Amino acid sequence: MTLAASIAMLMGIAGCVTKNPQQIFRHEIRRHQDQAAFIPKIPCHPAAGKQNEWGALAGVLNYWGRRVSPVALETRFSSLPSGLHPYFTQAAGLAGEMKLWASAASLPLEALKIRVKAGVPIMTPLQDRLLDFDSRQYVIVAGFDDVSQKVFLIDGTPHGTIQDYGFFLKKWSVQRFAALQICPPSAPTWTLSGAERLSRAGYYYAQGDYASALQDYRQAVVMEYAPAEALIGEGNAYRSLGDYEKAEEAYRSAIAADPRNGSGYNNLAYLLAERSKNPSEAVALARQAVVLDPSSPFAFDSLGFVLYQQAQYKDAEQAFEKARSRARSHPLDVREAIAVHLVRNHLKSGQRHLACQVLADLMRENPQYQAPDEFRGLLSE
């Protein structure tokens, strides 16, 4: 054998030896791709965060063309409350801002494989033992192989990890098979579950695509998944589309489906008050919503609005104040909407000084707040 041939052979052997896990996995599945799948081009970020939560999230967002680094994510979400996967909620909110739909669920392995086969990477938490929180790690499932019974994980290592089904399922089961899928809403090629329909409808609604939201809400109703919640969503979509009769019908159906769900009463009461229709029924509905959900700022705000529409300003003021106190931990836009209702109520009841006070509080909390034209005169007082 010539020296050149020997060198070439040695280089070939060395090349085989130094193949990384991703190359090995792709090589192994190439002859039985009907029983396997691999999603290429998912960035392998170094582990970021105590549990690689930011490395995994950045990898999925980057895969869908959203530019964000693990460091930026960790900076944005510097602290999280304790509990089971609190960051799933944060991740879903960020995905929505980036025009991506996020859906969290408990998935069986077969459902996970269907999604990976469709080109949708799935984030999962793995943990050694139930109370061993320090061992929890978030990974991206980017491939599976039914022949060798293995999954391919992007886990903060340079080239990912190949893991046996048994070992993977053991660690995943500790976290109750929790999974988070983030993708464009049009990405799924599988039949959506009722939970996914409801989740995607919520995404569409938040994006202002009420027609698409309505389609998914109606499909969730047909599938009889959380019928009251789906019917309330259907009513909200109809209301946003200006079809108030169908919105009213959907809210009434939601109340019939679950008389203990306060949101149905609340939304129907507000709708009737907006349209100055059946005022006595609107009050009764709003009061029932408060009984069913006494901690809800939305229920008290609706009660206040219904009473305001009927010129019962003293009772409306009390309801709006209760709504304000219950909204302290809610987003700023919720607190602002309630404050605006209270300012209007004070003006109608002749308590201009109180209206000025509430508006001043609002401006202190948010100096960039743009007051409605009707409040302009109050700003100079």
Secondary structure, DSSP 8 states (H G I E B T S, - for coil): --HHHHHHHHHHHHHHHT--HHHHHHHHHTT-GGGEEE----------STTSHHHHHHHHHHHTT----HHHHHHHT----SSSSHHHHHHHHHHHHTT-EEEEEE--HHHHHHHHHTT--EEEEE-SSTT-GGG-EEEEEEEEETTTTEEEEE-SSTT-EEEEHHHHHHHHHTTTTEEEEEE-TT---S---HHHHHHHHHHHHHTT-HHHHHHHHHHHHHTTSSHHHHHHHHHHHHHHTT-HHHHHHHHHHHHHH-TT-HHHHHHHHHHHHHTT--HHHHHHHHHHHHHH-TT-HHHHHHHHHHHHHTT-HHHHHHHHHHHHHHTTTS-HHHHHHHHHHHHHHHHHTT-HHHHHHHHHHHHHH-TT----GGGHHHHT-
